[in-house]
């Protein structure tokens, strides 16, 4: 037993020393470890309650505000085309001419029939001169009307007007002012009555039709301002206004909204464009979008505590306009929120503000 006593004493001393070391480590405050960690430099902003512009984004194609088809009003061979696609024409301008020979022959025949009827009228006037000179105006007028009919003059005058109208239909005229598009026929083509010759677009004013989510429709109203960015010039915004909202929701839950542009410079119908409709929201608690990070699918905003620590806050977010985002719940108004280096930030981590 005397042989094992020194060993027992040695083991007992070692255990006592370990227990003392453990007690010493537990007595070191955690604050000292936090002070040894380098503070993360962060930028901050203030959660403000203010007016907030919610942006509704949508895309669509530009259309002419007025698109009218120029129709051929009679059958015939197309003798001459007097315009080119893209050319501007005035309302009533002749843009094409059909073969006129048949219509001109009919006009000559109608004029001859008119002269013949006028001659017959003179003969009948001589025969009924006494009745025409009647003191009773009603009798005289009745005789006059019958003479015109019996002479064939009334019918000849109507036939002449009809032939003149048919001759005028040999000319295809622009029904409205605008630019010519989609000419359908070439010179020498045989065209039928009411065939579409071309389209005329009023390119001085353009329309953009877009589709937006049905949930955003309550935020849109007539005459509301919008910014339109054509694909051909995406850096420069054109001003537009909401002019119509389709009252029907399609099968995809979208509603068509029409925007009228105030300028059409260097734009053509059919071009693609993107629209941003601004929907102002009043009295919203707003933070920069960079202040919101997502952890495990939940939105988190870090705030500054005691001027030197981060605080983890779960928040409920609302609308987003690309630069700012609404906070519906989770942080108080006027909180100082962290907007940089917050992706890997932890709760109660030491931070250093670099833009107070």
Buried (B, 14 or more C-beta within 10 A) or exposed (E): EEEEEEEEEEEEEEEEEEEEEEEEEEEEEEEEEBEEEEBBEBBBBEBBEEEBBBBBBBEBBBBBBBBBBBBBBBEBEBBBBBBEEEEBBEEEBBBBBBBBEBBEEBBEEBBEBBEBBBEBBEEBBEEBEEBBEBEEEEEBEEBBEEBBEBBBBBBBBEBBEEBBEBBEBBBBBBEBBBBBBEBBBEEEEEBEEEBBBBBBBBBBEBBBBBBBEEEBBEBBEEEBEBBBBBEEBEEEBBEBBBBEBBEEEEEEEBBBBBBBBEEBEEBBBEBEBBBBBBBEBEEBBBBBBBBBBEEEEEBBBBBBEEEEBBBBBEBEBBBBBEEBBBBEEBBEEEBBBBBBBBEEBEEEBBBEBEEE
